[in-house]
Amino acid sequence: HLNKLSLADIDSVCKEELLNCLTVIDQQGKLPSKLQLAIDTTDIPYYGKTRDVFVHHKQSQYYYRYLTITVVNTSFHVLPMIVKPVSIFDNLEDLVEQGLLEIQSRTSRCIEKILADRWFYTVEVVNVLKKHNIPFVIGGKQTAKVKKILETCPKDRTITSLPYTMKSGTGQTTDVILHVYW
């Protein structure tokens, strides 16, 4: 029967079921008061013949991409709050913005911090997180400028924290604190 559902139908079912799980966990008093969230994308191979806006293509591979936002507090079971299909027309900062607004509409819990990998290391995503006043940790990309900074940092297993200005390809900038650990 899943073959009879469109991706929009599956998205609707996911939202409803995740919201039901969240409600039950919240009613049982098991949802942390401050949420630590991880944002990631997951690619699922696609082998079908028909293509639509949700089928991504890179080199000779086709896949569906999903944005996930998951509660990852320690001493708490991992709980996906958002599983959203990504179309080829979506941009990352809009997806993050929509995900945060959806979480805020689902729960009154405070978002303590967001963790993300290098795919989210963009000026636009950082500005969305700053706009919502959410602390974040994002794995950095080793650009030429970052590599120069790395060369000057001690390699003695200490953390070096430096002010850093990220720049986008369009010339936008944003200030962050770069933490370097060897």
C-alpha positions in Angstrom: 0.0 0.0 0.0 3.0 2.3 0.4 3.3 2.4 -3.4 -0.1 4.0 -3.6 1.0 7.0 -1.4 2.6 10.1 -2.7 5.6 11.5 -0.9 3.3 14.3 0.3 1.1 11.6 1.9 4.1 9.9 3.5 5.2 13.4 4.8 1.8 13.9 6.3 1.8 10.5 8.0 5.3 11.1 9.4 4.3 14.5 10.9 1.2 13.1 12.5 2.9 10.0 14.0 5.9 12.0 15.2 3.6 14.5 16.8 1.7 11.7 18.5 4.9 10.2 19.9 6.1 13.6 21.1 2.7 14.3 22.8 2.8 10.9 24.6 6.4 11.3 25.8 5.6 14.9 26.9 2.5 13.7 28.9 4.6 11.0 30.6 7.0 13.7 31.7 9.9 12.1 29.9 10.6 15.0 27.4 13.6 17.0 28.6 12.9 20.6 29.6 15.7 21.9 27.3 16.1 20.2 24.0 19.5 19.4 22.5 18.9 18.8 18.8 20.8 17.3 15.9 20.1 18.4 12.4 21.1 16.1 9.5 20.1 14.9 6.1 19.7 11.3 5.0 19.8 10.1 1.4 17.8 7.1 0.4 18.6 5.5 -2.9 15.9 5.7 -5.6 15.7 3.0 -8.3 12.3 3.9 -9.8 11.7 5.0 -13.4 9.6 8.1 -12.9 11.2 11.3 -11.6 9.7 14.1 -9.7 10.9 17.1 -7.7 11.9 14.9 -4.7 14.2 12.7 -6.7 17.7 14.1 -6.5 20.5 13.3 -9.0 24.2 13.4 -8.6 26.6 11.7 -11.0 24.9 8.4 -11.9 22.9 8.1 -8.6 19.3 9.0 -7.8 18.0 9.4 -4.3 15.4 10.9 -2.0 16.8 13.3 0.6 15.2 13.9 4.0 16.0 16.6 6.6 15.8 15.2 10.1 15.8 17.1 13.4 16.2 14.8 16.3 16.3 15.2 20.1 19.7 13.8 21.3 19.8 14.8 25.0 22.0 12.5 27.0 20.1 10.1 29.2 17.2 10.3 26.8 16.2 8.0 23.9 16.9 9.6 20.6 13.6 11.0 19.3 13.1 12.3 15.7 10.9 15.4 15.8 11.1 16.3 12.1 11.5 14.1 9.1 10.9 16.2 6.0 11.4 15.3 2.4 13.6 17.7 0.5 12.8 18.8 -3.0 15.4 19.8 -5.6 14.1 23.4 -5.3 14.5 23.6 -1.5 17.3 25.6 0.0 19.0 24.6 3.3 18.3 27.8 5.3 14.6 27.7 4.5 14.5 24.0 5.5 16.2 24.8 8.9 13.9 27.8 9.4 10.8 25.7 8.7 12.0 22.9 10.9 12.7 25.2 13.9 9.3 26.9 13.5 7.6 23.5 13.3 9.3 22.4 16.5 8.3 25.6 18.3 4.7 25.0 17.3 4.8 21.4 18.6 6.3 22.0 22.0 6.9 24.8 24.5 10.4 23.4 25.3 13.4 25.6 24.9 16.0 24.6 22.4 19.3 24.5 24.4 21.6 23.8 21.4 21.8 22.5 17.9 24.4 20.1 16.6 25.1 19.8 12.9 27.7 18.4 10.5 29.7 20.3 7.8 26.9 20.3 5.3 25.2 23.0 7.5 28.3 25.1 7.7 26.9 28.0 5.7 26.5 31.7 6.5 22.8 31.4 5.7 22.2 28.5 8.2 24.3 30.2 10.9 22.2 33.4 10.4 19.0 31.4 10.8 20.2 29.9 14.1 21.4 33.3 15.3 18.0 34.8 14.4 16.4 32.3 16.7 19.0 32.9 19.4 20.0 29.2 19.4 23.5 28.2 20.4 25.0 25.8 17.9 28.0 23.6 17.1 28.6 22.9 13.4 31.6 21.0 12.1 33.7 23.4 10.1 34.9 23.1 6.5 38.7 23.3 6.2 38.9 26.2 3.8 42.2 27.8 3.0 41.6 30.4 5.6 40.8 27.8 8.3 43.8 25.8 7.4 46.0 28.8 8.0 44.4 29.2 11.4 45.0 25.5 12.2 48.7 25.9 11.5 49.0 28.5 14.2 47.1 26.6 16.9 48.9 24.4 19.4 48.6 20.6 18.8 48.6 19.7 22.5 44.9 18.6 22.9 43.8 22.0 24.1 40.9 23.9 22.6 41.7 27.2 21.0 38.8 29.6 20.5 39.0 32.5 18.1 36.6 35.0 16.6 36.1 34.1 13.0 34.1 35.7 10.1 32.4 33.2 7.8 31.9 34.3 4.2 29.5 32.9 1.6 30.0 32.7 -2.1 27.6 35.6 -2.5 29.6 37.9 -0.2 27.5 37.6 2.9 29.4 37.4 6.2 28.6 36.4 9.8 30.8 36.3 12.9 31.2 33.1 14.9 33.6 31.7 17.4 35.9 29.0 15.8 36.9 26.3 18.2 40.0 24.3 17.2 40.9 21.0 18.8 43.9 18.8 17.9 
